[in-house]
Amino acid sequence: MSRLLEPVAVALASLTAVAAAAWLDLSTSDAERAAASTGLGTATALPGLLLAAASVVVLLARPGDTVGRLLGAVALVWTVDGALDSWISHSLANDLPGTDLAYWFVARAGALLLSGLVGLLLLYPTGHLLPGRWRTAAITVVCASLALPAMLLLAPDPVVFAAGEPVGSTEVVPFPWSAATAEAMLRGAQVLTLGSIVAAVALVWARHRQASAPERTQLRWLLWAGIMCVLMVLAAVTLSVGGVVTTVLLDLAVASLAVSVAVGMVRPGLGDVDALVAWTLTTAVVAAIVVGIDLAVLAAGSALLGDRLDQRDVTLVVLVLAVVVYGPLRAWLGGLVRRLLLGRRGDRYGVVSTLAARLETTGTVDEQLPALALAVAETFKVRHVRVEVVTPEGGLLSASHGIPPVEVQEIDIAYQGERVGRLVLPAQGYRSMLSRRDQGLLVDLVRQAAVAIRTSLLATELQASRERLVLAREDDRRRIRRDLHDGLGPVLGGVALRLQAAGNAVDTDPARAHELVALARTEVSDALDDVRRLVHDLRPPALDDLGLEAAVRQQADRVRSEVDVDVTADGATGLPAAVEVAAYRIVSEALANVVKHAGARHVDVRLEGDAGGLTVTVADDGRGIGPDVTAGVGLLSLRERAEELGGRCEVECPESGGTTVRAVLPYGTATGDTVPPTTTSSMRRSEPVRSTR
């Protein structure tokens, strides 16, 4: 119940004041208001009612909030000021008391509204002044904002009421100096108070620079309100129509302030405030330029034809020329101004097609990345762009355009759920305010280019992989030739010579012949070991003797003295030979890594085969892999073994702990469907692995 007290009090007091102003205006004639030199108090009080509504919304959502209370106080002063303005004319016409008090409040206390505006700028949105060295500046600005209200309280009536004194005196205390001195001090107080508004805006900018992202969003709502207030005031001054139009424009300014503060305090994410700010500024600039040119065309036509035709004919001819000749150019002119202010972000198709054509004409990645950075800078008219693309090995390639600013914003680029790059843009500035539509265009633009660049990198890596395979094959052939020529060949040759010598000595020296045969037997046994080693390097014999599942269990038995291993297999029979070898090698290398580095107590090995391929999973409960550790030879070889078959190998560190190696080895007709070309390796944050593996 207590949380409703403040908003209900503000609402009732404001509504009562506006209702009183309306009743008094209806009870007073225009002549009576003219005699009292007052206007419609209701028109004065309505903006205060809008601020009261904003205060009620804020206080209901955030009870006791300082900004909400300040809004309520300003709203009460505003509505009471309007009601007392109506009371002045009504009381003078009907000879009622209270006229002097009403004059005093309207003329002397109304300036507190300016102080309330300064306080709102300084306290929004946290309800506290800026900390540190800015706090002293904020307190100074608050004191300066009170200069005009304080001077109005002290100034004599002849200085305050230039059109004549009210019925009685409104002076609180006698002013000790002359009227000229009071007038000079009043002018100085006006400068101080109006200057405090400018200083408060500067402090809002200082708060924006050091604010967090959510707070910056709130401050941009206030920025939009400030832009609207400036535009409405400029429109009222430029049009110089006065009366109802000026009142409506000023009411719109206050309404924008009330709405923006309420939304910024309660639901800052309700709308796309960056898009609203950009649209408001761009529309205002375009409208000002187009209207200025319209007036120039009208003035030129009138000057050229004014002496030959009467006013009606001149107006008709100028309008026809404007519609037929200048009208088609207005749309082009508006688009030109928007492009100068915001770039080509409104032409989504043109931007994407231009970038695609530009990428087609650039050959290497070293040319594509700068082209992408330049395209983004030209499209969004930003001073600095840096594009980073993740390489298949987990590294980064980057290119930049322009001079890096102090503050930047980073946007991750993902493709098929995989982070493929990052975009770095300035965080400050009008053009850096990206609407959700702009961000969508930006992501589409960079994602298209990043995928193209990444595809180029993958093609380069594929070619390098093919070269490595050819080199590895030739190395294997050279090694086998060397082993046969330098190892097995001489051994067999030696065996033949020993047997020949044994045959020659069998009749003359049987003991020597027996000794030579024994040596030949030993050499043959060693040769058989070399043959087994060569065969094992080509294909583990256990795969042919036992099958994949039993061979993997045999590998698990060899490390059970170090770690507990469970092996499960489903559909791991009848596999192609290459798939069996790759799976066997991946499990062997993963188990060796667990024993050497993980410090695990338990390992699960799973072999799961289906019509599309074989999935090999080795999961341990060890210490995991640090995010700052880079991939070593062991795990790179795991990935290469999987990629040789068109598969992929992922290394993850779950939040529950440990490390999981998961390899997908496709085979048969499903190979092309199982592994997309853009997912040949995992780009998760936890992929970097120990260099020793």
N, C-alpha and C positions, 0 to 999 in steps of 0.2 A: 504493500500500500504506500510506503514511504517513497518508493521509486516513482510513483505517479504524481507526487505532490508538486514537484517543480514543473514538469511539462504541463500539467493541468492549470497551474497558476499562471504560467506564461500565456497559455491559450485563452483562458478566461479574461485576463487583463487586457490582452491585445484585442480580442473580439469586442469587449466592452467599449474600449476606446474608439475603435472603428465604427461601432454602432452609434455611439454618441456623436461622433463627427458627422455621420450620415444624417442622423435626426436633426442636428443643429443646422446643417446645410439646407435640408428641406424646409426648415422653419425660417430661413433667412433669404431675402430677395437679393438679386444681383446688385441692385442699387445700394442696399445696406452693406454688402460686401465691398463695393467700390468706395463707399464713404469711409470704411474702416481700413481701406488699403490691404485687404486680405483676399485670398482665393478660396477655392473649395478645400476644406480641411480633409475631406474624404480622400481626395487625390493624393494629399500629402501622407495620409496614414496608411494607404494600401500597401506601399512597399514595406512598411514596418510589419504588416500582417504576413507578408511573404517570408520575411526573416523569422517571424514568430513560428511559422509552420516548420521552417528548417530547424529551429531550436527544439521544437517539440519532437521532431523525428530523431534528432541526435540524442536528446535526453532520454527518450524511451529506449533507444538501442544501447546507450552508454550512460547510465544514471550517474549524476555528479560530474560529468565531463566539463572541463573548464571552457572549452570552445563552445559547447552547447549553452552553458550559462551566460557566456559573453554575448552570444547571439540573442539570447532571450532578453538581456539587459538593453542591447541596442534596439531590439524590436519594441520594447516597452517605451523607450525614450522617443522613438520614431512615431509610434501610434499616439502617444500622449501629446506629442508636439502637434500632430494633425488635429486631434480633438480640441486642443486649446486654441489652435488657429481658427477653428470654426466658432469657438466660444467668444472670441474677441468681437467678431462682427455681430453675433447674436446678442451679447451682453450690451454692446454699445447701442444697438437698435432698441433694446427693451429696458435700458437703464438698470442693468443687473450688476451685482457686485462681482468681484473676481477678475475684472478686466486688467488691472495693473499686474496681477500675478500671472495672468495668461501672457501679457506682453513681455514680462520679465522672462518667462520660461522660453517662449518662442525666440526672442531676440538674443538672450544671453546663454541659456542652457542647451539650446539646439546644437551648438558647436561641439558638444560632447560626442555627437555622432561621428565626427571625424576622428576623435580619439579612439572611439570604439572600433572603427575600421583599421586603424593602426594596430590596436591590440589584437584584432583578429588575424592580421597578417603575421604578427610576431609569434602568436601562440599556436596557429594552425600547423600541423594537425595533432601535435603531441600534447598540447595544453601547457607546455613549458617553454621558457625562453631558451635560445641557443646556449650551450654550455661554453666554458672557457672564455677566451678573449672576446668572443662575440656577445657574451652576456652583458658586459659593460656597455658595448655599443647599443644593444637592445634597450637597456634601461635609459640611456641617453635619448634614444628616439622616443620612448614613451614620455619622458619629461617634455621633450620638444612638442609632442602632439597635444599636450595640456596647456601650451602657452596661450593659444587663442581662447579656449574656454575660460582660463583664469583672467585674461585681460578683459574679456567681455563682462565678467562679473564685477570688475573694478572700474571700468570706464564710465564716465558720466553720460547721462541720457543724450545730450546734444551730439555726442560723438557716435553713440550707438544708433540713434534714430535720426538718420539724415533728413527724412521727410517731415520731421517735427516730433515733439515729445508726445507720449500717450496721455491719457486723461490725467494720470497722477505720476509720481516719481517711481522709477524702478531701481533706483540706486540702492545698493545694500549698505555701502559705506561711502563717505565722501572721498572723492579723489583728491590727493594732496597737491597735485600740480595742475598746470593750465590745461585747457582743452587741446591746444596744439601739441603739447607733450603727450597727452593721452592718445591723440590720433596717430602720432608717430609711433608710439609704443604698440598701438593696435595693429598698424601696418606691419611692424616687425614681428608681432605675434602671428599674424597671418602667414608671413613667409616661413616662420619656424614650423608651424603646424602643417602647412602644405609641403614643406621640405621633408618633414618627418614621414609623410606618405611615400615619397620617393626613396628615402632611406630604408623604410620598412620593406619596400619591394626589393631593394638590394640585399637585405638580410634574408628574404625569402629565397633569393637565388643562392646565397651562401648556404642556407639550410639544404637546398636541393643538391648542391654539389657533394655534401658529405652525408646525405641520407641513404638509407637502405632502399632496395628495389621497391618494396611495398609502399614505403613512405614517399618515394618519388612519384609513384602513381597517384597518391593522394594530392601531392603538390601540383601535379599537372592538371588536376581538376580545378584547382585554384588559378592556375595559369590561364586555363580556358575562360574562367569567369572574368579575370582581369582583361583579357583580350576583348571579350564581349562588352565590358564596361567602357573601355577606351573607344571601341567602334561606335557604340551608341552615343557617347558624348560627342565624338567627332561628327557623327551624322546630325545630331541636334544643332551643333555649332555651324556646320556647313550649310544645312538647309535653311537655318534662321527662320523657321516657320512659327516657332513659339506655340503657346496654347496647348491644345490637346495632343498634337503630334509630339512635341517635346516631352510632355508628361508621359506619354506612352513609351517613348524611347528610353527615358530614365527608369520607368517601371520595368521595362525589359532588362535593363542592365542589372537592377537589383534582383529581379527574378532569376537571372542567370547566376548571380552570386549565391543566392539562397539555395538553388538546386544543386550547384556544383559543390558547395560546402557540405550539404546534407549527404549527397552521394559519396563524396570523398571521405567523409567520416564514417559512414555506415556501410556502404557497399562500393568500395573503389573499383572493384572488378566488374561492375554492372555493365559497363559499355567500354568500347574501345576509345579511350580518352586520347591516345596519340593520333588516331585517325580523325577524331573530332577537332583537335587543335590544328592539325595540318589542313583539314578541309576548311575550317573557319578562316585561317590566315590566307590560304590560297584563294578562297572565294572572295574575301575582302579585297585583296590586291587586284584580282582579275576584275571585280566589279568596279573598283575605283578607276582602273585604267580604261576599261570599256566605256564607262559613263563619261570620263573626261574626253575621250575621243568623240563620243556621241555629241557632247556639247560643242566641241570644236567644229565638227562637221555642220551642226546646226547653225553655229555662228558664222562659219564661212559661207554657207548657202544664203543666209540672210543678208550678209554683206554684199555678196555678188548680185543678188536679185532684188535687193530691197528697193532700189530706185526705179525698177521697171514694173514691179507688180505690187499690189496692195498686200497688207499683212496676211490676209486669209490665203491668197494665192501663193505667197512665199512659203507659208507653213505647209501648204499642200505639196508644193514642188519639192521642198526639202525632205518631207516625209517619204515621198515616192522615191527620190534618189537614195535616201538612206535604206529603204527596204530593198530596192532593186540592186543597187550597186554596193553599198556598204554592208547590208545585212548578211550576205554570204561570207563576208570577211570576218564578221564578229566571232563566229564559231572558231575559225582558224586562229584568230588573234587570241581568244581565250585559251585555246589549246597550247599556243606558243608560250604564253605567260606561264601556264602550269608546267610546261616542260622546262622552262628556265628556272622555275622555283623548285620543282620536285623531280625533275628528270622524266624518264619514260615509264615510270612505274604504273601508269594507267593503261599502257598498251601491252598487255600480257603476251598476246600472240606474237606481236612484232618483236618483242624483246627476246623471247625464246627462239624464234626462227632466226633472228640475227646472230644470236650466240651459236646456234647449230651451224650456220653457214661459216662463221668465223672459226669454229673448231675444225671444220672440214678442211679449211685451207692451211691449218697449222699441223705440222707433222709430228713433232716429238712432244713429250710431256713438258720439257723445258720451255716450249713455246706455248703450250695450251694453258698452263697455269697463269702466266702473266696476262694472256688474253682473257681469261676468266675474270681475273681481278680488275682489269680495265673495263670489262663489260658491266660488272656490278657497279663500279664507281660511276660510269656514265649513266647507267639506268637510274640510280638512286641519288645522283648528284652529291655523293659523300666525298669527304676529303681524303679518306684513307680506307683501304680494303686490304685485308690479308686472307688468303685462301690456303687452307691446309688440307692435304689429302693423305689418308692412311695407306701406306704401301702394303702389299700382301705379306711382307715380313713383319709388320707391326710398326714400322718406322713412319716418319712424316716427311712429305714434300710440301714446300710452301712457296708462295710468291706474294708480293705485296705491291700496292700502288699508293703513292702519296706518302706524306710524312706521318708517322704514328702519333696520335694524340696522347694526352696524359691518361685519360680514362677511356676504356673500350668496353664493348659488349660482345659476348661470344655466343654463337649459335651453332649447335651441333647439327650435322647433316647425316641422316640415316637413310639406308636403302635396304628394303626387305628385312627390317628389324636389326640391321647391322650398321654400326657407326662407320661411315666412309670418309668423314672429313669434318672440318670446322671452319666457320667464317667469323672473322673478327672485324667489327665496325666501330666507329666512334660512338661513345655513349652520350655525348653532349651535342646540342645543336638542334635546330629546327628540322633539318633534313634527316636527322638520326631518329626521329620519332616515327617508328614503323607501325602502321596499323596491322591488324591481323591479316588483312588482304595483302598488304605489302610483304609481311613475313611469309605468307603462303607463296607469293611470287618469288621471293628471294630463295626460299627452300627449294622450290621446283627448279629454279634457274641453276642454282649451285649443285643440286643433286644430279641434274641431267649432265652437267659438265663433269662432276666428280665421278659419276659412273663411267662416262666416256674415258676420262683420264685413267681411272682404275682399270678399265678394260684394256687400255693400251699398256698399262703396267703388267697386267696379267699376261697379255700376249708376249711382252718382252720376257717375262719370267718363264712362260711356257717354252719359248725358244731357247732360253738359257738352260731350262730343265732338259730339253731334248739334247742340247749339246753336252750336258753333263752325263746323260744316259749313254750317248755315243762314246764319250771319253771313258766312262766307267766300263763299258763293254770292252773297249780296246785295252783298257788297263787290266781287266780280268783275263783277256786272251793273252796279254803279255805276261801276266803273272803265272798263268797255267803253263805257257810255253817255257818260262824260266824254271818253274818248278819241275816240269818234265825233263827239260834239257839239262838243267844244272843239278837237279836232285835225283829224280828217279832214274834218268838215263845212266849217269855214272854208276849208281848203285847196281843196276842190272848188269851193266858192263863188267863191274868188279865181280859180281856173282858168277858171270860166265867164265871169267879168267880163273877164278878160284876153283870152279868145277873142273875146268880143263887141267889145271895143275893137280887137282886131286886124282883125276883119271890117269895122269902120267905117273903119279907116285903110288898108285894103289898096289903095284906089284913089287916095287923096290922098297917103299916105305909106307906100309899100311897105316901106321900110327899118324904119320904126317898127313896122309890122305884123309883120314878120319877127322883130323883137326881142321883141315881146309873145308870139308863138307859142313862141319858145325858152324864155322865162320860164315859160310855162304847162307846157311839156314837163318842165322841171325840177321844178315843183311837183307834177305828176302822178307823177314818179318818187319824190319824197319821200313822197307819199301811198301809193304802192305799198309802200314800206319800212314805213310805219306799219301797213298791212294785214298785211304778213308778220309783223311783231312781234306783233300781236294774235292772228294765227293760231297763231304759235309758242307763245304763252302758253296758248292753249286746248289745243293738242296739237302736240308737236314734228313738223314736216313730215317729218323724216327717218324717222319711224316708218312713214309712208304711202309715202314715196319708196323707202326702202331695206329696211324691215323691222326688227324689234327687234335681231337679231344684228348686222346691218351698222351700225345706228345706234349700238349700244354700241361697236363697233370704231371708229367715227368719233370717239366721245368719247375712247376710249383713245389714238387718234392725236394728239389735241390736247394730251395731257399727257406724251407719250413723250419730250419734250425734258427733262422733270424726273425721270421714273421709268420703268423698264422695265415694260410691262404685257403680260400674256398673257390672251387672251380665249378661252374655250371655251364652246360652246353645244350642248345636246342637248335636243331636244323643245321648242324655243323658237319654234315657228311655229304659226299658227292660234290665237293666244291672243286672249281678249277685249280690247277696246280699253283698258279701265280697267287691266287687268293689265299691258299693254305700257307704258302711261304711268307707272304706279307703278314698274315695274322700271327703266325708263329713268331716271327721276328719282332713284331710290335709288342706282343705279350712278354717276350724275353727281355726286351729293352726296358719296358715299363717296370717289370719286377726288379730288374737290376737298379733302376732309379730309386724305387721304394727302399730297397735295402741300403743303398748308399746315402740317400739324402733325406728321406721322409721322416725317419724315426717312428714309423707306424707299428701298431700291434696287430692289425688285421687288414687283409686285402681281399676284395671280391673280384674274381675274374669271370666275366660272362661272355659267352659266344652265342649270338642269336642270329640265325640265318632264316631268310625267307626268299620269295621269288625275286626280290630286287637286289639282294646282296647280303653281306655278312656284317653285323655290327659287333665290334670288339670293345668291351668296356673293362677298364682296370681302375678300381676305386679303392683308395686307402683312407685311413683315419689319422694320417700323420699331421705334420705341422703346416702343410700347405706351401704355397709359393708366394713370396713377397711381390707387391705390385711394381717394385723398382728393379726386379731381376729380369735380365734379358734371356732370350732363348739360347740354349747351348746346342752342341752338336748332336747329342742324343735325341732330344725332342725334335730338332729339325729333321733328323733322319726318319723319325716316326711319321712326320707330316709328308716327307718326300715319298716314303713307301706307299702311303695311302694315295697320294696324288698320282703316282705312276699308274695306278689302276683307275684313275678318274674319280677317286674318292676324296675324303677329307678327314682330317684329324683335329680334334678340339681338345684343349686342355683347360679345365675349369677348376676353380677353388670355391666350392660352395660355402655359404655362410656358416653351415654347421661344422665346417672344418675338413681338413684333408684335401686330397687332389684327385680329380677324376680325368682319366684319359679315355676318350671315346673316338674310335675310328670307324668310319663307314666305308666298306669295301664293296662297291657294286660289281656285278658281273651279269652276263647274259644280255638280253634285249633291253633290260630296264636301266642299263648304265646311264644312258643320256638323260633319263627322266629323274634319276635318283639324286644326282648332284648337280645343281645349277652351276654354271661357270662363274657366277659372282660369289659363290660361297666356298671357295677352295680352302679357306682357312678361317679360323675363328678370330673375331676382332674384339672379344670381350676384354674388359679391363684386366682380368686376372690371367690373361694369356702369357705375358712375359714370364719366362722360366729361368731356372738357374743356368748360368753359363757353363757349369761343369757337367751338365747332363748331356 
